[in-house]
């Protein structure tokens, strides 16, 4: 694979992964509520979804989804609904992955946390657009496409893993303060409001 294209792809992926979005918000929320080590399960769920998107992109199925207004709208509005659910649940103090004031959230199993990350990323149309519309621009159709996809997958998943772990670690440092009764509800409202803002951004996405 062309090194220049690969380097540009890694830089693009790095910038997108470091930018606050639904995935970062979820990881930060878990870092605050259950600690950075358990937040890694959410990160693995997010990256599992990315691997699925790479597979969809390689098979051409993703292009069909983007081309179909109905399918794309379904993915988008499912994502909006899930993000809105997370945001409203946190604001009203209901159990959810980002509700810091609910002590029962600390008992979430690794499997549930992983599934939450997987669901969030699969329902994120921004991720779909990236893997279907942007990723092919870094491919050389005259070369070995499967091998290029493997390289690009590695160049995407590995940097994003360490970026998200960094977010989780920073959030974990605030866990003791953020989950105190006097601060937990404020944490809920801030996290919930940010998640609702992300939902509105996703809702505004056009094909």
C-alpha positions, 0 to 999 in steps of 0.5 A: 500500500502507498505509504503516503496514503496510509500516513494521511489516513492515520492522521485523518483517523487520529483527528476524528478519533480525538474530536469529541463525539458520541464514542468519546462521550460514552467512554468519558461517562464510563470512566467517570462512573465505573473507572477507566479499566471498565471503560475499556470494555466500551472502547472494545465495543466501539472498535468491534463496530468499527471492524464491522464497518470495515467489513461492510465497506470491503464488501460494498454493502455499505455503499448500498446503505448510503445509496438507499435513503430509507436504510440510511435514514433508519440508521440515522434515526436509530442513532438519534433515538439512542443518543437522546435516550442516553441524554434524557436518562442522565438528565432525569437521573434514570439508570443508563451508561452515563448516569453518574448518580446511580450507584447501580451503574457501577455494577454493570458487567463488562459484557453490558458495557461492551454491548453499549459501546457496540450499539452506540457506534453501530447506530452512529451514521457519522461512522457509516459515512466515514467508512463508506464515503471517506475510506475508499479515497485512500484505496488504490483499486489497482492494488491488493484491496483486501491487504490495503483494508487490513492495513487501514483497519490497523491504522484506524483501530490501534490509534483510536484504542489508545486515544479512547483509553487516554480519555477514559484515564483522564475521566477516571481521575474525576471519578471520586469527585464526580460520583459524590452525591453533591456533584453526581447530579450536576455530572448527570445534567452536563453529560446528558446535555452534551449527549443531547447536543450530539443527537441533534448534530447527528439528526442534522446529517444529510446523505 
